[in-house]
Amino acid sequence: MKTYEEYVQDLLKMKPNIYIGDEVVGRDDPRIQGGMRIIKETYDHVNEPEWEDVCTATSHITNKKINRFTHIHQSEDDLLKKQMMTRQLCHRVGGCIQRCMGIDALNALSVVTYEVDQATGSDHYQRFLKYMEYFQENDLVASCAQTDAKGDRLKRPHEQEDPDQYLRVIETREDGIIVRGCKVNITNTPYAHEMVVVPCRYMGPEDKDYAVAFALPADWEGVKLLTRPANFRKSKFYEAPGLEIGDAETFIIFDDVFVPKERVFLNGNGDPRQTPYAGFLALMFAHYHRHSYTGCKPAVSEVLASAASLVAEYNGIENTSHAKDKISHIIGTAELVFAAGESSAKHSEKAPSGTQVPDEILTNAGRRLAGEMIYEEYKILSDLSGGIIATLPFEETFYHEEVGELAMKYLKRNPRIKPEYMLRCFKGIENLGVSDLAGVMQVAGLHGGGSPQMETITMMMRYDTEKLKDIAKYLFGIKSKLNPYERPTVTPRKQLEKFRKAMISKRERENQ
């Protein structure tokens, strides 16, 4: 397993291909240091006894001890520990830990590449296992590139006026493929070793060129990272770990990029039979990523609840009923979202590849609740803090020779709290609530991993409403087939079997 220092050295060896405004920069640019500071937590804790159980795992490929962020889940316990690890590490950085997207995509590939091989006789799963061995051995950080530019939202990929609005294969060769297009709204790519690229939607037969998945180094030839960094404002006068973090969101341009064959995991252009698996892979990544959110988002809620509790004390209102009521709403959301993920792990099943798949209904229910409540949580924090978090003078003013003492005097509220602590609290909440990065985190809380509407769509696809109706039919004296011991849901294994049967039926119709 790597150290953080080794990770940094890896990045410094990469070619400059990060475009920030009108500059082309490398991994030594200070504007991406905040994101790297977040990744540091994922490397620092693996050898600490109190963290080892949740932050490490045993590889099912090599039987070696590995960083859990490089692990393919093999059991219910793996899913639970991944969820707990995510929650605990997010507490350390005050937000998203930014390393889950890549391994969530790889878990999805471990399920789908096996299914593709079983259906088409390809060797994608063996390629995937070989890649995973390399990924684990080098303790890599990956970015998942899923969301396409999409162009006209009312048209399918092959119907677009500009065919490059979805990433596509423009040529399949003996030694690999050539791809062209763009992935947008992608987190952490400038400080990731690798990009794992997966489709973002279902692809029909005419969309075969767009059914593609692969992995590449983030500085690969022809890859251009159009990056928007965002960081909290560090203090010049005191240490505050929560203010050292940052984020980088990226448009990834693939300008006729060659992908070696051993790194290609799905290719409808080379074999149209693989095309339907694009949608399956898109959903499977979203599913794993939403389960990670049931660890991440409770932590974010707890950070907001913690800040709300602290500022309520500093404002002298901590014992009022309205403050307690508001903070309890944030705490309740955090616990319910985590409970959904925990229950999802408890109801998980093994895919034929051996990968453990969480329960999809419970995962999406938890993620949807988190997305629906995110702005309410920020509203509560703002309400209890007051408008001062948006109007506070700059930090340097409070240490100014002439006016600093006066600034501290009029900042004081609760007589039991030192003015300097009041300043630290309000500056911290200013960063959490109204900074550039705060805006990114609020939108990410709603849309990251899929907006609540996408969770609704997925839940209704998986929930058996006919069985649901049987409950009312029984109660109302209407003939039904009610089985009181059966949940009206499509389990992960049933979903895989349903998809496999659909593929077999489709091939039979084509053969006729």
C-alpha positions in Angstrom: 0.0 0.0 0.0 1.2 3.5 -0.9 2.0 6.4 1.4 0.6 9.9 0.6 4.2 11.0 -0.2 4.4 8.2 -2.9 1.0 9.2 -4.2 2.2 12.8 -4.6 5.4 11.7 -6.4 3.3 9.7 -8.8 1.3 12.8 -9.7 4.3 15.0 -10.2 5.6 12.5 -12.9 2.4 13.0 -14.9 2.3 15.2 -18.0 0.7 18.6 -17.7 -2.8 18.4 -19.3 -4.9 20.4 -16.9 -6.6 23.5 -18.4 -7.5 26.1 -15.8 -8.8 29.2 -17.5 -6.2 30.0 -20.1 -3.4 28.1 -18.4 -2.1 24.6 -18.9 -0.7 23.3 -15.7 0.6 20.2 -14.0 -0.1 18.4 -10.8 2.1 20.8 -8.8 -0.5 23.6 -9.3 -1.5 25.0 -5.9 -5.2 25.2 -6.9 -5.6 21.4 -6.8 -3.7 20.9 -3.5 -7.0 21.1 -1.5 -8.3 18.0 -3.4 -5.0 16.2 -2.8 -5.3 17.0 0.9 -8.6 15.1 0.9 -7.0 12.0 -0.8 -4.3 12.2 1.9 -6.7 10.9 4.5 -7.3 7.7 2.5 -3.6 6.9 2.5 -2.7 8.0 6.0 -5.0 5.8 8.0 -4.5 2.4 6.5 -1.6 1.5 8.9 -3.2 3.0 12.0 -4.5 0.3 14.3 -7.8 2.1 15.1 -8.5 2.5 11.3 -7.1 -0.7 9.9 -10.3 -2.8 10.1 -12.4 -0.4 8.0 -9.6 1.0 5.8 -8.0 -2.2 4.6 -9.3 -5.5 3.1 -7.9 -8.7 1.7 -7.8 -8.9 -2.1 -9.9 -11.8 -3.6 -7.4 -11.8 -6.5 -4.0 -11.9 -4.8 -5.0 -12.6 -1.2 -2.9 -9.6 -0.2 -3.8 -6.9 2.3 -4.9 -3.8 0.3 -6.4 -0.4 0.7 -10.2 -0.8 0.8 -10.5 1.9 -1.8 -9.1 -0.7 -4.3 -11.2 -3.6 -3.2 -14.0 -5.5 -5.0 -16.7 -6.2 -2.4 -17.0 -9.9 -1.6 -19.4 -10.0 1.3 -22.0 -8.2 3.3 -19.3 -7.2 5.8 -17.2 -5.6 3.0 -20.2 -3.4 2.1 -20.8 -2.4 5.7 -17.1 -1.6 6.3 -16.9 0.4 3.1 -19.9 2.4 4.3 -18.4 3.0 7.7 -15.0 3.9 6.3 -16.6 6.5 4.0 -18.5 8.0 6.9 -15.5 8.2 9.2 -13.2 9.6 6.6 -15.7 12.2 5.5 -15.7 13.5 9.1 -12.0 14.1 8.8 -12.4 16.4 5.7 -15.8 17.9 6.3 -17.3 16.6 3.1 -16.8 14.1 0.2 -13.8 11.9 0.5 -13.5 11.8 -3.4 -12.0 8.4 -3.8 -15.2 6.3 -3.9 -16.2 7.1 -7.5 -13.4 5.1 -9.1 -13.8 2.0 -7.0 -17.6 2.1 -7.3 -17.1 2.0 -11.1 -14.7 -0.9 -10.8 -17.2 -2.9 -8.7 -19.8 -2.3 -11.3 -17.4 -3.5 -14.0 -16.7 -6.6 -12.0 -20.3 -7.6 -12.2 -21.0 -6.5 -15.8 -17.9 -7.7 -17.6 -18.5 -11.2 -16.2 -22.1 -11.1 -17.6 -20.8 -9.9 -21.0 -18.4 -12.7 -21.2 -21.0 -15.3 -20.3 -23.3 -13.9 -23.0 -20.9 -13.2 -25.9 -17.8 -15.3 -25.2 -15.6 -12.3 -24.9 -12.6 -12.0 -22.5 -13.5 -8.7 -20.8 -13.7 -10.2 -17.3 -10.1 -11.6 -17.5 -8.9 -8.3 -18.8 -10.7 -6.7 -15.9 -9.1 -9.0 -13.3 -5.6 -8.3 -14.7 -6.3 -4.6 -14.5 -7.6 -4.9 -11.0 -4.4 -6.7 -9.9 -2.4 -3.8 -11.3 -4.8 -1.3 -9.7 -4.5 -2.9 -6.2 -0.8 -3.5 -6.4 -0.1 0.2 -7.1 -2.8 1.5 -4.7 -4.2 3.8 -7.3 -6.7 6.6 -7.1 -9.3 6.6 -9.9 -11.9 9.0 -11.2 -15.1 7.7 -12.7 -16.1 9.4 -16.0 -19.7 8.7 -16.6 -21.8 11.8 -17.5 -21.7 12.7 -21.2 -22.2 16.2 -22.6 -25.6 14.8 -24.0 -26.4 17.6 -26.4 -30.2 17.6 -27.2 -31.7 15.8 -24.2 -34.7 14.7 -26.2 -32.6 12.8 -28.7 -30.8 9.4 -28.3 -27.0 9.3 -28.8 -27.2 8.3 -32.5 -29.8 10.9 -33.2 -27.7 13.9 -32.2 -26.8 16.5 -34.8 -23.3 16.4 -33.4 -22.5 12.6 -33.0 -19.7 13.5 -30.4 -22.2 14.7 -27.8 -21.9 11.2 -26.3 -18.5 9.6 -26.0 -18.2 7.1 -28.9 -15.9 4.6 -30.5 -14.9 5.9 -34.0 -12.6 2.9 -34.8 -12.1 -0.6 -33.5 -8.6 -2.0 -34.3 -6.9 -5.3 -33.6 -4.8 -3.6 -30.8 -7.6 -1.4 -29.3 -10.1 1.3 -30.0 -10.1 5.1 -30.9 -12.6 7.2 -28.9 -13.9 10.7 -29.3 -16.1 12.8 -27.0 -16.4 14.4 -23.6 -17.4 13.5 -20.1 -18.6 16.4 -17.9 -19.0 17.2 -14.2 -16.3 14.7 -13.2 -14.8 15.0 -9.7 -11.1 14.6 -8.8 -9.6 13.7 -12.2 -6.6 16.2 -12.0 -5.3 14.4 -8.9 -6.3 10.8 -9.9 -3.9 8.3 -11.4 -6.6 6.8 -13.6 -9.9 7.4 -15.3 -12.5 4.6 -15.4 -14.9 5.5 -18.2 -18.5 4.0 -18.3 -21.7 4.8 -20.2 -24.3 7.1 -18.7 -27.5 5.5 -20.1 -29.2 2.7 -21.9 -28.1 2.2 -25.5 -30.3 0.8 -28.2 -29.0 -1.2 -31.3 -28.3 2.0 -33.3 -26.2 3.4 -30.4 -23.7 0.6 -30.5 -20.7 3.0 -31.0 -21.6 4.6 -27.7 -21.6 1.4 -25.7 -18.0 1.6 -24.4 -16.1 1.3 -21.2 -12.4 1.4 -20.5 -9.7 2.7 -18.2 -6.8 5.1 -18.9 -4.1 7.1 -17.1 -5.4 10.6 -16.5 -2.5 12.2 -18.5 -2.9 9.9 -21.5 -2.2 11.2 -25.0 -5.1 13.1 -26.4 -6.8 13.6 -23.0 -7.5 17.2 -22.0 -8.8 18.1 -18.5 -10.8 21.3 -18.5 -10.9 22.0 -14.8 -12.7 24.2 -12.3 -11.0 24.1 -8.9 -12.7 25.3 -5.7 -11.2 25.6 -2.3 -12.0 26.9 1.2 -10.1 30.0 2.3 -7.3 28.9 4.7 -6.6 30.9 7.8 -3.4 32.9 8.0 -3.5 33.0 11.8 -4.4 29.6 13.0 -4.6 25.9 12.0 -7.9 24.5 11.0 -7.9 21.1 9.2 -11.4 21.6 7.8 -10.3 24.7 5.9 -7.5 23.0 4.0 -9.7 21.0 1.6 -10.7 21.6 -2.0 -12.3 20.1 -5.1 -11.8 20.0 -8.8 -14.6 19.4 -11.3 -13.6 18.6 -14.9 -14.7 18.3 -18.5 -12.6 15.4 -19.8 -12.0 15.8 -23.5 -11.1 12.7 -25.5 -9.6 14.0 -28.7 -9.4 10.9 -30.8 -7.8 8.9 -28.0 -6.3 5.4 -28.5 -7.3 2.9 -25.8 -5.2 -0.3 -25.7 -7.2 -3.5 -26.0 -6.2 -4.8 -22.6 -7.9 -1.7 -21.1 -11.2 -2.0 -23.0 -14.0 -3.5 -20.9 -17.1 -3.0 -23.2 -17.2 -2.2 -26.9 -20.5 -2.3 -28.9 -18.7 -1.1 -31.9 -16.6 -4.2 -32.1 -19.4 -6.5 -31.0 -23.0 -5.2 -31.2 -24.1 -8.0 -28.8 -22.4 -6.0 -26.0 -24.5 -2.9 -26.6 -27.4 -3.6 -24.2 -24.9 -4.0 -21.4 -24.2 -0.3 -21.5 -27.4 0.6 -19.7 -26.8 -2.3 -17.2 -23.3 -0.9 -16.5 -24.6 2.7 -16.1 -27.2 1.5 -13.6 -24.8 -0.7 -11.7 -22.2 2.1 -11.2 -25.0 4.4 -10.0 -26.1 1.7 -7.6 -22.7 1.2 -6.0 -22.0 5.0 -5.9 -25.4 5.7 -4.3 -24.5 3.1 -1.7 -21.3 5.0 -1.0 -23.4 8.1 -0.6 -25.2 6.4 2.4 -21.8 6.6 4.1 -20.8 10.0 2.7 -24.0 12.0 3.1 -24.7 11.1 6.7 -21.2 12.4 7.4 -21.9 15.6 5.6 -25.2 16.0 7.5 -23.3 15.4 10.8 -20.7 18.0 9.9 -23.6 20.5 9.3 -25.3 19.4 12.5 -22.1 19.8 14.4 -21.6 23.3 13.1 -25.2 24.2 13.8 -24.9 22.9 17.4 -21.7 24.9 17.9 -23.0 28.1 16.5 -26.2 27.7 18.5 -24.1 27.5 21.7 -22.0 30.5 20.6 -25.1 32.5 19.8 -26.6 31.6 23.2 -29.6 29.7 21.8 -28.5 26.1 22.2 -31.2 25.3 24.8 -34.1 26.8 22.9 -36.7 24.4 21.5 -36.5 25.7 18.0 -32.7 25.2 17.8 -33.1 21.6 19.2 -35.9 20.9 16.8 -33.9 22.1 13.7 -30.7 20.2 14.7 -32.7 17.1 15.3 -34.0 17.1 11.7 -30.4 17.1 10.4 -29.4 14.3 12.8 -32.5 12.3 11.9 -31.8 12.5 8.2 -28.2 11.4 8.8 -29.2 8.3 10.7 -32.0 7.3 8.3 -29.7 7.6 5.3 -27.0 5.6 7.0 -29.6 3.0 8.1 -30.8 2.6 4.5 -27.3 1.8 3.4 -26.7 -0.5 6.3 -29.9 -2.4 5.6 -29.0 -2.4 1.9 -25.8 -4.2 2.8 -27.7 -6.6 5.0 -30.0 -7.5 2.1 -27.2 -7.7 -0.4 -26.6 -10.7 -2.7 -23.7 -12.1 -4.7 -23.6 -11.6 -8.4 -22.4 -14.6 -10.5 -18.9 -13.0 -10.6 -18.8 -13.3 -6.8 -19.1 -9.5 -6.3 -21.5 -8.5 -3.5 -24.3 -6.2 -4.7 -26.3 -4.0 -2.3 -30.1 -4.0 -2.3 -31.1 -1.4 -4.9 -34.4 -0.2 -3.4 -32.9 0.6 0.0 -29.8 2.2 -1.5 -31.8 4.5 -3.7 -34.3 5.3 -0.9 -31.4 6.5 1.3 -29.7 8.5 -1.4 -33.0 10.1 -2.5 -33.7 11.2 1.1 -30.2 12.7 1.3 -30.7 14.7 -1.9 -34.1 15.9 -1.0 -32.9 17.2 2.4 -29.6 18.8 1.5 -30.8 22.4 1.0 -33.0 22.1 4.1 -29.9 21.3 6.1 -28.0 24.3 4.8 -31.1 26.4 5.5 -31.0 25.3 9.1 -27.3 26.0 9.5 -27.8 29.5 8.0 -30.9 30.1 10.2 -29.1 29.3 13.4 -25.9 31.1 12.4 -27.5 34.4 11.2 -26.6 36.6 8.3 -23.1 37.3 9.7 -21.7 34.2 7.9 -22.2 36.1 4.6 -21.2 39.6 5.9 -18.3 39.0 8.2 -15.2 41.2 7.6 -12.1 39.5 6.2 -10.1 37.6 8.7 -7.1 40.0 8.5 -9.4 42.8 9.8 -9.7 41.1 13.2 -5.9 41.1 13.6 -5.4 44.6 12.3 -3.3 46.9 14.6 -5.8 49.7 14.5 -9.3 48.1 14.3 -8.7 44.4 15.2 -9.5 44.8 18.9 -12.7 46.7 18.1 -13.7 44.0 15.5 -13.3 41.3 18.2 -15.2 43.4 20.7 -18.3 43.7 18.5 -18.1 40.0 17.4 -18.6 38.8 20.9 -22.0 37.3 21.8 -22.0 34.6 24.4 -20.0 36.0 27.3 -18.6 32.6 28.1 -17.0 32.2 24.6 -13.7 33.9 23.7 -14.1 36.3 20.7 -11.3 34.4 18.9 -13.3 31.2 19.0 -16.4 33.1 17.8 -14.3 34.2 14.8 -13.1 30.7 14.1 -16.6 29.4 14.3 -18.1 32.0 12.0 -15.3 31.8 9.5 -15.6 28.0 9.4 -19.4 28.2 8.7 -18.7 30.9 6.2 -16.6 28.4 4.3 -19.2 25.6 4.8 -22.1 27.7 3.7 -21.3 30.6 1.4 -17.9 30.0 -0.2 -17.2 28.9 -3.7 -16.7 25.3 -2.6 -19.8 25.4 -0.5 -21.9 26.1 -3.6 -20.3 23.1 -5.3 -21.0 20.9 -2.3 -24.6 21.9 -2.2 -25.3 21.1 -5.8 -23.3 17.9 -5.5 -25.4 16.9 -2.5 -28.5 17.2 -4.8 -27.1 15.8 -8.1 -24.0 13.7 -7.2 -24.6 10.0 -8.0 -28.0 11.0 -9.6 -30.6 13.5 -8.7 -33.7 12.5 -6.5 -35.6 12.1 -9.8 -33.1 9.4 -11.0 -33.5 7.6 -7.6 -37.2 7.7 -8.0 -37.0 6.2 -11.6 -34.7 3.4 -10.4 -36.8 2.6 -7.4 -40.0 2.3 -9.5 -38.1 0.1 -12.0 -37.1 -2.3 -9.2 -40.2 -2.2 -7.0 -42.9 -4.8 -7.9 -46.0 -2.6 -7.7 -48.3 -5.5 -8.7 -47.3 -7.3 -5.5 -47.7 -4.0 -3.7 -51.3 -3.8 -4.9 -51.9 -7.3 -3.5 -51.7 -5.9 0.1 -54.7 -3.5 -0.6 -56.5 -6.3 -2.5 -56.3 -8.6 0.4 -57.4 -5.9 2.9 -60.3 -4.8 0.6 -61.5 -8.4 -0.1 -60.3 -8.4 -3.7 -58.8 -11.7 -5.0 -55.0 -11.5 -4.7 -51.9 -13.7 -4.5 -50.5 -12.1 -1.4 -47.5 -13.7 0.1 -47.1 -11.9 3.5 -43.4 -13.1 3.8 -42.1 -11.6 0.6 -40.9 -8.1 0.0 -42.3 -6.6 -3.2 -38.9 -5.8 -4.6 -36.6 -7.1 -7.4 -33.4 -8.3 -5.6 -30.0 -7.8 -7.2 -29.8 -11.5 -8.2 -33.3 -11.5 -9.6 -32.4 -8.3 -11.6 -29.4 -10.1 -13.0 -31.4 -13.1 -13.9 -34.1 -10.9 -15.5 -31.5 -9.1 -17.6 -29.8 -12.4 -18.6 -33.2 -13.9 -19.7 -34.0 -10.8 -21.7 -30.6 -11.0 -23.5 -31.2 -14.7 -24.3 -34.7 -14.0 -25.5 -33.4 -11.1 -27.7 -30.7 -13.3 -29.3 -33.3 -16.0 -30.0 -35.5 -13.5 -31.8 -32.6 -12.3 -33.8 -31.6 -15.8 -34.8 -35.2 -16.5 -36.0 
